[in-house]
């Protein structure tokens, strides 16, 4: 079985420990985040980890999305992207430095051994009539021996 609560809490802890976020949500917000930088974390995908399972058990590829929000009307506007990118950099550094999330997982799939690697994609999002600059960080993880294979 996945230790989904422990893994989820470790991701939230990394975001909170960075000190860069006004708020860290354990869900995709239904209403507009505040004026500062906000992080929201949710599970994006669960599937078998290709090339990582044995004959007795299945390793799982667990992917979370960490979305970083910054209000597009903040001043100075030239500071929005650098602040969002600094938050992404801090998180990616944390995932690289705590490669196993304290032993909860086999590894963060930094380079894409089992699929897409750790990456971030920028964009814009309208939430409750307010425009936000966002970057979605895709955090793929490999968890060993999750599901028993029974012949």
C-alpha positions, 0 to 999 in steps of 0.5 A: 500500500502507498503511504499516501498521507506521509508522502503528501505531508512531506511535499507540503512540508517542503513547500512550507519549509521554503518560507516563500509561500504566503499559503500552502494548500493541500488542494487545488483552490476553489477561490482566488488565492491571496496577494502573495505567492501561494502553493497548491499540491494535489495528486495528478496520476498513479500508475505502475512504474515501467521497468521498476517492478519485480515478479512479486510486486508492482512499483508505483509511479506517483505524480503530484502537481505543485502549482505556484500562483502569483497575482498578475496585478502585483507590483512591481510586475517585473518581479512576478516571474522572478519570484515564481521561478525562485519558488520553483527553484527552491522546490526542485532543489528540495526534491533533489536534496531529499531524493527519497522524501525521508525514506518514504519513496524509492526516489523522485524520478528527477531524470525520467527513468519511468516516464516524464522527469521532474519539470515545471511549466508556466502559464496563466490561470483565471481563478474567480475572475482574477488572473494569476501567473502560475507554474505547475511543477510535476513531481514524479516519484517511484514507490517500490513494492506497493501492490502484490502480484498474485499468480 
